[in-house]
Amino acid sequence: MVERKRNFLKRFVAHHTLRKREAKWILDYWLRHPEKLGNVHFVTNASVSPRSLVMTAYGFDGEPFRYRRGDLVTMNPEKAYHDIRLHDGPIYVELNFQGMMIDENWVDIVEQNPFEPVAEVRDEVSSSAQTVIQASVAQFEEERLLIEIDKALDRRDENLFRNLTTQLHQVRASKLF
C-alpha cells in the first residue's frame, strides 16, 4: 500500500498545483520518507479525524489548507510541515483536486475514515419507510391484477378470472391503511 501511495503522490505532484504552495513541502517530505506513508491515510471528510490535513489543488473549490492535531488548528502549511515531521502517528489526509472521483490511482488508495459518523436510522423512520414501500407494492400489484382481470374477461377465461380475483381480494385484504 505504501508503494501505491508513493506512486499516487508522485503523479499528483506532477499534475496538480496546490492552492497553498508551501503545502507541497509536506507531500515532498512523504515522498522522501516513504516509511512515514504507513501512517498516512487518504480519506474523504478528514476534518472529523483527531489528526487531519486538508489540501486543495487549483481547479477545485474548497478550503485551500487546514491542519489539525487535537486542539491545534492551523491554516499555515509551514507550521503543519514542522508538526508533521515532529509527531508520528496516524494522520488522515483529504486531497481535493479536479477529477478525483474518476482518478483510478486516488480511488485505489482512498480509505474509509474510521472517525466519520455513521448515519443512524431511527426505528420509527425505518418502520414508516417499510409501510410506504409495502403500500406502494400493494397498489402496484392491485393495478396489475385489475389489468389482468380485464384481459381474462375479454378472453372469456373463467378459471383465470376466478384465480385473479382471489389474488386481488388477498392483496386488498393485506393493504395497511
C-alpha positions in Angstrom: 0.0 0.0 0.0 2.9 2.4 0.8 4.2 2.0 -2.8 0.8 2.8 -4.2 0.5 5.9 -2.1 4.0 6.9 -3.1 3.2 6.4 -6.8 0.0 8.4 -6.4 1.8 11.3 -4.7 4.4 11.4 -7.5 1.7 11.6 -10.1 -0.3 14.1 -8.1 2.7 16.5 -7.6 3.5 16.2 -11.3 -0.1 17.1 -12.5 -1.6 19.3 -9.8 -0.7 22.6 -8.1 -1.8 23.1 -4.5 -3.6 26.4 -3.7 -1.1 26.8 -0.8 2.3 26.5 -2.5 4.1 25.5 0.8 1.7 22.6 1.3 3.8 20.7 -1.4 6.6 20.5 1.2 4.5 18.0 3.1 4.0 15.8 0.1 7.7 16.1 -0.8 8.5 15.1 2.8 6.4 11.9 2.5 8.0 11.1 -0.9 11.5 11.5 0.6 10.5 9.4 3.7 8.3 6.6 2.4 8.4 4.9 5.8 6.2 7.7 7.0 3.5 6.9 4.4 2.4 3.9 6.5 0.8 6.4 9.0 -0.8 8.5 6.2 -4.4 7.6 5.5 -6.0 9.2 2.5 -9.7 9.7 3.2 -12.7 11.9 2.5 -14.1 14.2 5.2 -10.7 14.2 7.0 -11.8 17.1 9.2 -13.7 14.8 11.6 -10.4 13.0 12.4 -8.3 13.9 15.5 -5.3 14.5 13.3 -6.2 15.7 9.9 -4.8 17.5 6.9 -6.9 19.0 4.1 -5.2 20.3 0.9 -6.9 21.6 -2.2 -5.5 22.0 -5.7 -6.3 24.7 -8.1 -9.4 24.0 -10.1 -11.3 22.7 -7.1 -13.4 24.8 -4.8 -12.9 24.3 -1.1 -10.7 25.1 1.8 -7.1 25.6 0.5 -5.3 24.2 3.5 -6.1 23.1 7.1 -4.1 21.0 9.5 -5.4 19.8 12.8 -3.9 17.8 15.7 -6.2 17.7 18.6 -6.9 21.3 19.6 -4.2 22.7 17.4 -5.6 24.0 14.1 -3.6 26.0 11.6 -4.0 27.2 8.0 -0.3 27.7 7.8 1.4 24.9 5.8 4.9 25.7 7.2 3.7 25.2 10.8 1.9 22.0 9.7 5.0 20.7 8.0 7.1 21.0 11.1 4.4 19.5 13.3 4.0 16.5 10.9 7.8 15.9 11.0 7.9 16.1 14.8 4.9 13.9 15.6 4.4 10.4 14.4 1.1 8.5 14.4 -1.8 8.2 12.1 -2.8 11.3 10.0 -5.9 11.4 7.9 -5.4 13.4 4.6 -8.0 14.8 2.3 -6.7 15.8 -1.1 -9.2 17.8 -3.2 -8.5 18.0 -6.8 -10.3 18.2 -10.1 -11.3 14.7 -11.4 -10.6 13.0 -8.1 -13.7 10.8 -8.3 -12.6 9.3 -11.6 -8.9 9.1 -10.8 -8.1 5.4 -10.5 -5.0 5.9 -8.5 -6.9 8.1 -6.0 -9.7 5.6 -5.7 -7.1 2.8 -5.2 -5.6 4.5 -2.1 -8.5 6.2 -0.5 -9.7 4.5 2.7 -12.8 4.6 4.8 -12.4 7.2 7.5 -12.9 5.4 10.8 -13.9 8.7 12.5 -16.7 9.6 10.1 -20.0 9.4 11.8 -22.4 6.7 10.7 -25.9 7.9 10.0 -28.3 6.1 12.2 -31.9 5.5 11.1 -34.4 5.6 13.9 -36.8 2.7 14.2 -39.8 4.9 13.6 -38.3 6.2 10.3 -37.4 2.7 9.2 -40.9 1.4 10.1 -42.6 4.3 8.2 -40.4 3.7 5.2 -41.3 0.0 5.2 -45.0 0.8 5.5 -44.8 3.2 2.5 -42.9 0.6 0.4 -45.4 -2.1 1.3 -48.4 0.2 0.4 -46.7 1.1 -2.9 -46.1 -2.6 -3.8 -49.7 -3.5 -2.9 -51.0 -0.6 -5.0 -48.9 -1.7 -8.0 -50.0 -5.3 -7.6 -53.7 -4.3 -7.4 -53.4 -2.3 -10.6 -51.6 -5.2 -12.3 -54.3 -7.7 -11.2 -57.1 -5.4 -12.5 -55.5 -5.2 -15.9 -55.0 -9.0 -16.0 -58.7 -9.5 -14.8 -59.8 -7.3 -17.7 -57.8 -9.4 -20.2 -59.3 -12.6 -18.7 -62.8 -11.2 -19.2 -62.0 -10.2 -22.8 -60.8 -13.8 -23.5 -63.7 -15.2 -21.5 -61.3 -17.3 -19.4 -63.4 -18.1 -16.3 -60.7 -20.1 -14.5 -58.1 -17.3 -14.9 -60.7 -14.7 -13.9 -61.5 -16.5 -10.6 -57.8 -17.1 -9.8 -57.0 -13.4 -10.4 -60.0 -12.1 -8.4 -58.9 -14.3 -5.5 -55.5 -12.8 -5.7 -57.0 -9.3 -5.9 -59.0 -9.9 -2.7 -55.9 -11.1 -0.9 -53.9 -8.0 -2.0 -56.7 -5.7 -0.9 -57.1 -7.6 2.5 -53.3 -7.2 3.1 -53.2 -3.5 2.5 -52.2 -1.5 5.5 -54.3 1.7 5.9 
